[in-house]
Amino acid sequence: MAAAAQGLATPQIRHMATLGGNLAQRSRCWYFRNPQIACLKKGGADCPARSGNHLYHVTFDLGPCVAPHPSTMAMALLAYDAKVATDRRSGLSISDLLGDGSNGAADNLLASGERIERIELPVPLAGERALYKRAISRTHAEWPLVEICVRAVISGGAFQQVHIAAGGIAPVPLRLAASAAALQDKQISAATIAQAAELATSGARPLPMTGYKLELLTGLVRDVIERIVA
């Protein structure tokens, strides 16, 4: 969690920001940010990035908007099974808060005026290890192209519990369920790790310009898992 937070923005922004603000931030898509261009999130009829320049956009095409979700902390909190409490509701999962990507007009599922008040984390798993890593195009103050958070409990040379979440690849943070299932209860081996890495792209539907993110995702999953078991 700390490593994910440390990778955000710049120190000045981090010192002023809030966790709720990070979760509820608006899209970083350049079409959305351009006041002269209409898009789904501004009441437009379609997503101009889909037929335009989408070099940094999704590889898991889950809905009409192809901008990747901007919150690193949402991805990390998804890996940790966090719950979100607002001034109106409690016990919301990250998926309850952000949806499944099918609503291209919404950044989140908060009601008008609803405010995030706290994040609740479960007790850590006994003996768990965790790592966060991102692929970026420059060393500092850059949005991740792909990022992952892996949590694992390893006992007797085998994976006992595995949680893998990824960001930068879809309109919402994603669990890499196929990769985690490939490791669960398996003995540590190069072949098992390679299989988990290859399965990271299960269900991917890259756009014409975003296929490169699949290779980044596969490489990150392999690298982080190898580091966790070292």
matplotlib code that plots the C-alpha trace (Angstrom):
import matplotlib.pyplot as plt

x = [0.0, 2.8, 4.7, 1.6, 0.9, 4.6, 4.4, 1.6, 2.0, 4.6, 5.4, 3.6, 0.4, 0.6, 0.9, -2.3, -4.3, -6.7, -7.4, -11.0, -10.0, -7.7, -10.5, -13.0, -10.8, -12.0, -10.6, -7.2, -8.1, -6.9, -10.2, -12.1, -9.7, -10.1, -13.0, -13.6, -14.3, -17.5, -17.2, -19.4, -18.3, -19.3, -22.7, -21.5, -22.8, -19.6, -16.0, -13.7, -10.6, -12.0, -11.5, -8.8, -5.5, -5.8, -2.1, -2.3, -5.8, -7.4, -6.4, -9.5, -12.3, -15.2, -17.5, -18.1, -15.4, -11.8, -10.0, -8.1, -9.2, -6.9, -6.7, -3.6, -5.0, -8.2, -6.2, -4.1, -7.2, -8.9, -6.0, -6.5, -10.3, -10.9, -14.3, -15.4, -17.7, -19.4, -21.6, -24.6, -23.4, -20.8, -19.3, -18.8, -16.2, -14.0, -16.2, -19.3, -17.7, -16.4, -18.7, -17.7, -16.7, -20.0, -21.2, -19.0, -20.7, -19.7, -16.4, -17.9, -21.2, -21.3, -24.6, -24.7, -23.2, -22.1, -18.7, -16.1, -15.3, -13.1, -11.5, -11.5, -8.8, -9.1, -6.6, -3.5, -3.1, -0.6, 2.7, 1.7, 4.1, 3.2, 4.7, 3.7, 5.2, 4.4, 5.6, 5.9, 7.3, 9.4, 10.8, 8.8, 5.4, 3.9, 0.7, 1.4, 1.0, 0.4, 0.6, 0.0, -0.2, 0.4, -0.2, 0.7, 1.1, 3.8, 4.2, 6.0, 7.2, 3.7, 1.3, -1.4, -3.2, -2.8, -4.4, -3.4, -4.9, -4.0, -4.5, -3.9, -5.5, -9.3, -11.9, -11.9, -9.2, -9.2, -8.4, -6.3, -8.3, -6.9, -3.3, -4.1, -5.9, -2.9, -0.8, -3.2, -2.0, 0.8, 4.4, 6.7, 8.4, 9.4, 6.7, 4.0, 5.0, 5.3, 1.8, 0.4, 2.1, 0.6, -2.9, -2.7, -4.0, -7.1, -10.1, -8.1, -9.5, -6.8, -7.5, -5.5, -2.8, -2.8, -1.6, 1.8, 0.3, -0.3, 3.4, 3.9, 1.3, 2.7, 6.2, 5.1, 3.2, 6.2, 8.7, 6.7, 5.8, 9.5, 10.5, 7.8, 9.1, 12.8]
y = [0.0, 2.4, 1.6, 2.3, 5.6, 6.7, 6.3, 8.9, 12.3, 14.5, 15.0, 18.3, 16.8, 13.8, 16.0, 17.9, 15.0, 12.6, 8.9, 9.6, 12.2, 9.6, 7.1, 9.5, 11.5, 12.1, 10.6, 11.6, 11.0, 13.9, 14.0, 14.4, 17.1, 19.1, 21.6, 21.8, 18.0, 16.3, 12.7, 10.3, 11.6, 15.2, 14.2, 13.5, 10.7, 8.6, 8.1, 10.0, 8.1, 4.9, 6.1, 8.6, 8.5, 5.9, 5.0, 5.0, 3.6, 0.2, -3.3, -4.8, -3.1, -3.5, -0.6, 2.4, 4.5, 3.4, 5.6, 3.5, 4.2, 6.8, 5.6, 3.6, 3.4, 1.8, -1.0, -1.6, -1.5, -4.0, -6.4, -5.9, -6.5, -3.0, -1.7, 1.9, 3.9, 7.1, 9.5, 7.5, 3.9, 1.4, -1.9, -1.0, -3.0, -1.2, -2.8, -1.4, 2.0, 2.0, -0.4, -2.8, -0.4, -0.8, 2.8, 5.0, 8.2, 7.7, 7.9, 6.1, 5.0, 7.7, 9.5, 13.3, 14.9, 11.5, 11.7, 9.0, 9.1, 6.2, 3.0, -0.2, -2.8, -6.4, -7.9, -8.9, -12.6, -14.4, -14.5, -12.6, -10.9, -8.1, -6.1, -3.3, -2.4, -0.1, 0.3, 3.9, 6.0, 8.2, 7.8, 10.4, 12.1, 9.9, 7.9, 4.2, 2.4, -0.8, -1.5, -4.5, -5.4, -8.9, -10.4, -14.0, -16.4, -19.0, -22.1, -25.3, -24.0, -23.5, -20.6, -20.8, -17.5, -15.2, -11.9, -10.0, -6.7, -4.6, -1.0, 1.1, -1.6, -1.2, 1.4, 0.0, -1.8, -5.5, -8.7, -11.1, -14.1, -16.6, -15.8, -16.1, -19.4, -20.8, -20.2, -21.2, -24.3, -24.9, -25.5, -22.7, -23.3, -21.4, -23.2, -22.3, -18.6, -18.5, -19.9, -17.4, -14.6, -15.8, -16.0, -12.4, -11.3, -13.7, -11.8, -8.9, -7.0, -4.5, -1.5, -1.0, 1.1, -0.7, -4.2, -3.4, -3.2, -7.0, -7.6, -5.1, -6.8, -10.3, -9.1, -7.3, -10.3, -12.6, -10.2, -9.4, -13.1, -14.0, -11.3, -12.4, -16.0, -15.0]
z = [0.0, 0.9, -2.3, -4.4, -2.6, -3.0, -6.8, -7.1, -8.6, -6.9, -3.2, -3.2, -4.5, -2.2, 0.8, -0.2, -1.5, 0.2, -0.3, -1.1, -3.7, -5.3, -5.5, -6.8, -9.2, -12.7, -16.0, -17.2, -20.8, -23.0, -24.8, -21.5, -20.4, -23.6, -23.1, -26.9, -27.2, -26.1, -24.7, -22.8, -19.4, -20.4, -21.8, -25.4, -27.6, -27.9, -26.8, -29.2, -27.9, -29.4, -33.0, -32.1, -30.3, -27.5, -27.1, -23.3, -23.0, -22.1, -23.2, -21.5, -23.5, -21.0, -22.0, -24.2, -22.5, -23.2, -20.7, -18.0, -14.5, -13.0, -9.4, -8.3, -4.8, -6.0, -7.7, -4.5, -2.3, -4.6, -3.9, -0.2, -0.2, 1.2, 2.2, 1.6, 3.9, 2.8, 4.7, 3.4, 3.1, 4.5, 3.5, -0.2, -2.1, -4.6, -7.3, -5.6, -5.6, -9.2, -11.1, -13.8, -16.6, -18.5, -17.7, -19.8, -18.5, -14.8, -13.0, -10.0, -8.5, -5.8, -5.6, -6.1, -3.0, -1.5, 0.2, 0.9, 4.7, 5.4, 4.0, 6.1, 5.6, 6.8, 9.2, 7.1, 6.3, 8.6, 6.9, 3.8, 1.4, -1.0, -3.7, -6.0, -9.4, -12.3, -15.9, -16.8, -19.6, -17.3, -13.8, -11.9, -11.8, -14.5, -14.9, -15.0, -18.3, -16.4, -12.6, -10.4, -6.7, -5.6, -2.2, -1.4, 1.5, 0.8, 3.0, 2.4, -1.0, -2.2, -2.8, -0.1, -0.8, -3.8, -4.7, -7.9, -9.0, -12.0, -13.1, -16.2, -18.4, -18.0, -17.1, -13.6, -11.6, -12.3, -10.4, -12.4, -11.3, -13.9, -12.8, -9.1, -9.7, -11.6, -8.5, -5.8, -3.9, -6.4, -5.7, -6.6, -10.0, -13.0, -15.1, -12.6, -12.6, -16.4, -16.7, -14.3, -16.2, -19.5, -18.0, -16.9, -20.3, -20.2, -21.4, -22.9, -25.8, -26.8, -29.0, -32.2, -30.3, -26.9, -27.7, -26.2, -22.8, -22.8, -23.0, -20.1, -18.0, -18.6, -17.8, -14.6, -13.3, -13.9, -12.4, -9.2, -8.5, -9.0, -6.5, -4.0, -3.9, -3.8]

ax = plt.figure().add_subplot(projection="3d")
ax.plot(x, y, z, "-o")
ax.set_aspect("equal")
plt.show()
